[in-house]
Amino acid sequence: MAKIPIQPYSGYLKSQTPDEDSTLTLVGPGTPGGEYLRRFWHPIAMVSELKDVPMPIRVLGEDLILFRDKSGRVGLVHKHCSHRGTSLEYGIIGQRGIRCAYHGWAYDVDGTVLDTPSEPAGSRLKESLCHGAYRTHESHGLIFTYMGPPDQVPDFPVYDTTVWPEGTELVPLKLDMPCNWLQAHENAADPVHTAYLHSIVTGVQFTPSFAALPVLEFKETPLGLLSIATRRCGDNLWIRASDVILPNVAQFGTGFVDGDKEKFALTAAFTRWITPVDDTHCWYIGWRQFNPVIDPRNEGRKQDIGRNRIDLMGQTDERPYAERQKSPGDWDAIVAQGKIAVRSREHLSWTDKGVAILRRQLRTGIKEVQAGGRPSAPQTYGTGVVPTYNNETILAVPQVDGDDKAVMQNFGHKVCEAALASAHLPVGERQAHVERAVRQMQKDGAFQVTSKDKEDMNA
């Protein structure tokens, strides 16, 4: 694309729309990004959405039918009957599988043809084919699918935030977003927006603590990256370190943070996937975690969680348009980028480093799949619990003469390093271990910046 002169009133010169980055954005079968995404498990529905009739659903650009047969098994199959192509949304659910209403062909949840009743006796037609179907897995009120090569099924990831602290309640949610999956997911790698979008520009949407401009750091992890924002709240420093897990998972803290109150929470309030429906639609789908570690004052609202409902302002389009124009939220900022954000129009700055890292990590995974291999990241843990790194830490670190921003960055860096170093410990021991380490650093004055600290942070 020709270089555009820098001059006022240059709209005409910029009116041509360049192509989107199709390698990262397109999700259909055979596309680079689509083949990469098919190597992972994705949530596609809340269990409560599945009734006693088939549910038409579109995932990764494919039209499918989701159903639960009368023996309780969940099936996800190609929409069109293998016989004459009518839609199985009109199929009849049986004790085992689903039967096409047109000519009676029946399919098991794995695509096995169970019956071709219109065929003559002795016909072996049903043994010569198999209907398209995908694996499913149920977990805490969500239904997941794996849509990749049948011989490369990965273990289902059990994140530590879903099992600790003991008694954590996972409430499923699913939000519709009419845009490409990547721009929705990239929001997790952009921590500076929480100050501007949720406070400085639009008014306080979460708590006043978010108005403090954060010092940023982005640290790659075995799962993806940590998007670290450290703020000063009086004599306290507050870290909001969000997990960005490859390819499309993220974990966050709450929106109820009071920077004046000490807090140690090596866990999350939200674990969400951005599941692509197709190239121009996606779901924000996952769990809202409720426990006294992440939400010590019990400010979360379970009754506001569900289908297109969440207890965090600005995540859907439920408010009137005129109100959202005056105080837009995440949904508006993300969807307003267009059906598919055109990245060649962007002018990235240093605060976008997390977004750049995420895109690089995704490109690496795509290239690995294109080369015939499997994605090397995120690190796999077999059937074991996956250690994650999302944390909300608030601790007294008074201001001193000198570069307070460097102290803030050092604090965020060292606390998150302690979280990363604890990954080998049993899930129930990690938070106490990290808290002891951080308190010792506080006692030793370890957050004051040395030349070595500066080297480590800049590495």
N, C-alpha and C positions, 0 to 999 in steps of 0.2 A: 504494500500500500504506500502510495507516495506521501512524503512528509508534508504535513499541513503547516503553512506559515503561522507564526504566533502573532495574531493581530485581533483587535476587537471586531465584533459583529461578523464572526467567521462561521456562522451557522451553515451557510450554503456550502462551505468548503468541507464541513464535517457531516453533511447530510447522508452520505453513503453509509449503508450498514454493512460492516464486515461480517464474515462468517463466525459462528461460535466455535469454540474449541471442541470439535466433535469427538476427539480421542477421549476426553474426560467426561463429556456430558451425555453422549448417546448411550442408551442402555439396552437396546433390542438384541435379539440373538445375532451372533456374528460380528457385532461391533466390538472394538477393542475394550471399551469400558464395560459393555454388557457382559462379555466373556469373563472379564476379571471379577465383576460383582457376583457372577454365578458360582464363584468358588467359595461362597460364604453362606451361612444361615441368615435369613431375614424374617422379621415378624411381618405378617400380612393381615392379621385380623385379631380383634378381641374375641375371646371365646363367646362372650355374650352376644356377638353379632350373628353367630351361627344358629339358625333356627331349624325347624323340621322340614325345610325345603332347600333345594340347592341354592347356593349364593354365587352369582356371577361376579368375577373379580378380575382385575387387570393388574399384572405384576411384571415388571421388567419388560414392558411392551408386549406381553403375551396375554391373550384372552383365555381365562381358565374358569373352572367351576370348583368351588369349595363346598364340601358337604360332610356330614357326619352320618355314617350308616347306623342302623338300629342296634348294632352290637357295640357302638360307642367309638368306632375308629374314624379318624378324620382322613378324608381323601382330597387331593388336589389334582384335577385331571384337565386335559385339553377340552376346550369348550365344545368342539364339534364332534359328534359321533363318528367313529371310524367306518360306519356302514355307509350312510348317505349324507352325513354332515349336518344333521339338525342339531340344535343347541341342547346340551344336557342341562341347561337351566330349567328345562321342562322334564327332566328325568325324574323317575320315581325311586325314592330311596328305599332300599331293602334291608333285610337283616344283614346281608353281606353285599356291600357295594351299591351301585346305582344302575338303574335300567332305563334305557332310552324309550321314550313313549311312542316313537314313530314306528319302529319295527321290533322292539322288545330286546334288543341286544343289551347285555348286562356286563358291567365292568367292576372289578374289584378295586380297592383303593390304590393298588400298585399298578393298575392298568391291565391286569390279566383279564382276558375275555372269558367270562364265566358261562355265557349262554348266547347262542344265536338261534332262537326258537323258530325262526322262519325257514331255516335250512332243513333239507331232507335228513332223515335218520341216517346216521353213519357219517355225516359230513364232518370233516376235520378242519374246516375253515377257522374255527376259533383257536386252534392250536398253531395257526400259521401267522398270527399277528398279535400285537400287544398295543393297547391304547396308550397314548401319551399320559404320563402321570409323574408327579414329583413327591419326594419324601416330605413328611410333616413332623412337627414336634410341638407338643404343648408344654407350656411353662408359665405358671403363675398368671393364668388368665389370658395369655397370648398364644396365638398359633403361629409357628415359624415354618418356613419352607427352605429346602435346599434345591436349587434348580440347575446345578452344574453336572459335570460328568459323573455317571453313577459309580465309577470305580475310584472317585476321589472325594468321597464324602468326609468332610472334616468333623471332628468331635464338636458337639454343641458346647459353646462357651458358657461356663457358670461363673459369673463375675462375683468377686468377694462381697461387693456391695449388696448382692441379693441374699446373702446368708449371714451377714454380720452388720450390726450387732444382733444378737439373738432376739427374736421377737419382731424383727423388722417386717412391716406389712407392705407388700407390693401391690399397688393399685394400678391396673392397666389403663392406658389412655391411647387415643388415636385421633390425630388432627389432620384435616385435609389441607394441602398447600398446592395451589394451581401454578406450579413453577418447576423448573428442573431441580433434581435432587441435590446437585453439587452446591448451588448457591445457598440452599437451606443448611447443608452440612457445614459449609465454610464459616457460618456465623459462630460456630463453637470455637474457631481458631482466631477470633477477632475480639479480644477482651476489652479493647479500648471503647468499643461501642457502648458498653454497659454504663459508662459515665455520661456520654453525650445523649444517646437515645433514651436512656432510662432516667435521666435527671437533668443534666445541664441545659439541654436544648428544649426538651419537651415538658419539663416539670417532673417532680418526683413521682415515679411509677412504682418503685419497689420501696426502698428506704432512703433517707437523706445520706446515709453513709456512701451510697454509690456515686454521689456527686464529686467525691475526691478523685482527682486525676491519678490513675495508677502508674506505677513504674512497671514495665513489662519485661518478661523473659519468656523464651520459648525453648523448651528442653525436649529433645527426642527421647522416647521411652521404648521398652520392648514391645509396647502395644501400638505406638503411634507418636503422640507428642503431648506434653503438658503446656497448656496455655495459662501462664502465670501472671496475675495482676496483683500487685502489692500496693496497698493504700495506707496513708497515715490518717488515723482518727484520734486526734489529741496525742496522748502519750502512748497509744496503742498502735501496733501495726497489724493490718489485716491482709491475709493472703487468700485470694480466691483462685485456686489452681484447678483448672478444668481438664479432665481427660478427653482427648480426641483420639479415638480408637479406630484403627483401620478396619474396614474401609469407610464405614458410615455410622459409627456409634459415637456417642459423646455422653459424658457425665458432668453434672453441675451441682453446685450447692443451692441453697435456698435463696429466695428474694427477701427474706425477713431479717437480714443481718443488721445487728446493732454493733457498730464498731467499738463501742465503749465497754462491751462485755467480753471477757476472756472466753475463748472457745478452742477446743481441739476436736476436729472431726475428720478422720481419715476414712470418709465414706461419702455418699452422695444423696441428694434429694431427688435427682432425676437421672435415670438411665434411659436414653432414647436412641433409636435408630432413625435414619432418614431412608425409608424404603421407596425406591422409584416405582411409580405406577407405570409411567412411560416417560418419554423425553420431556414432557411439559407438565407433569403432575407427580406429586410424591406424598408420602405420609410421614408425619412426625409421630412415631409410635414407640411405645415402651412402657416403663413403669415410673410411678411417683412413689418414692420410698418414704415411709413414715416410721420414725424412731426418735427417741429422746437425745441421741447423740447429734444428729444433723439438725434437729429442730427442738432444742431444749425447752422452749416456751410453748410448744404445741400450737404453733400458729398456722400450720397447714390445714387445709379444708378438704377432707376426703369427699365430701358431698359435691365438690366442684370438679371432680376428676372423672373423665369418661370419654365418650365419643364427641369430639369437637368441644371438649370442656377441660379446663385446666385452671388451677388456682394461682395463676401468674398472669398479670396484666399484659395484653398486647400480643398474645400468641395465636389468636384467631381473629376473624373479621366480625365478631359478634357485635361490636360497638357500632353505632351509626357512623356513616362515612364522614359526616361533618365533624364529629368528635375525633375520629382518627386522623383527620387532616391537621387538627390542632395539637394532638398528642399521639403521634403514630407509635406503634410498637414494632416488635420483631417481625411479625407477619407482614406488616405493611412495607417495612424496609426491604425485606427479602423478596416478596412477590413483586414489588414495584421495580425490581431490576429487569423485569421482562420474563416472558415464558422460559427463555434460556438466556442467561446473562452472557453478554458478549465481552469476553475478557480482554480482547485487544483494544477496547476502548478505555480500559482502566489506566490509572497512573498510580501505581502502588508506592507506598511510603514505608518508612521503617516500621511503623506500627502494624503493617501487614505482613510481617515476617512469618507469623504463624500460618497464614493463608498460603504463602509461598512454599513453606516446608510441607504442608499438607499436599499441595498439588504435586510437588516433587515426589513425595512418598507414593502417591497414587500412580504417577507415571511409571515409577519403578516397578510396582506390582503389575501394572498392565503389560510392561515389557517382558516381565518374567513369564507371564501366561502366554504371551505371543510367541515366546521362545520355546514353548512346550513344557514349561515347568510349572511349579506351584508358587504362589506368593510366599516370599520369605518372611514377611511381616503381615500381621502381628505375630509375636512369638506364640507358639501353641503349648498347651499344658496338658494335653491328653484329656482324660476325664477328671482331672483335678480342678480345684478351685483356682480361678485366674486372679492373681493379685493386680489391683488397679491402684491409681495414684491420686484420684480426685481428693482434694482436701480444702477445708476451711479452717484456718488457724488465725486466732486473734490473741496477741500477747503484748504485754507492756515492754516497749523498747523506746524509752524517752528520747526526744531529740537532743542532740549534742551539737556543739560548734563544729562546723565543717560541712561536708557534702551529705545532707540527709537523704538525697535521692540514692546515693551510693549505699547508704546504710539500708534503705528500703530494699534495694535490689539484692544486697547481700543476705538479708533476712529471708526473702523469698527463695533465693538460690539455695541456701543451706537447709531450710526446712524441707524443700522439695527433694533435695539430695538425700536427706534422712528418710523420707518416704520411699524413695527409690531403693535405698540400701536395705530397707526392711522387707523386701519382697520375698525373701527366703523363709521368713518366719511363718508359723501357723497363723491363719487368718485372725483368730481371737487375740493374738498377742501383739499385732503390729502397732495398733494405735498407742498402747501403753509404752511400747518401746520407743516410738518416735517422740512421744510427749516427754519422756525422761531425757532423751537426747537433746531436745530443743530447750528444755528447762536448764539443762547443764550449760548449754551454749549461752543462754540468757545470763546465768550466774557468772560465767567466765568472761562476759563481755565480748563474745565471739562475733557479734554482728557488726562491730566496728570494723571498718574496711582497711585491709592491708594490701600491699602491692600484689601479693599472691592471690588474694581474693579477686582482685581486678582481673588478673590473668585467667583464673578459673571461670569467671563469669563471661569473659570475652572469648573463651575457647570455642 
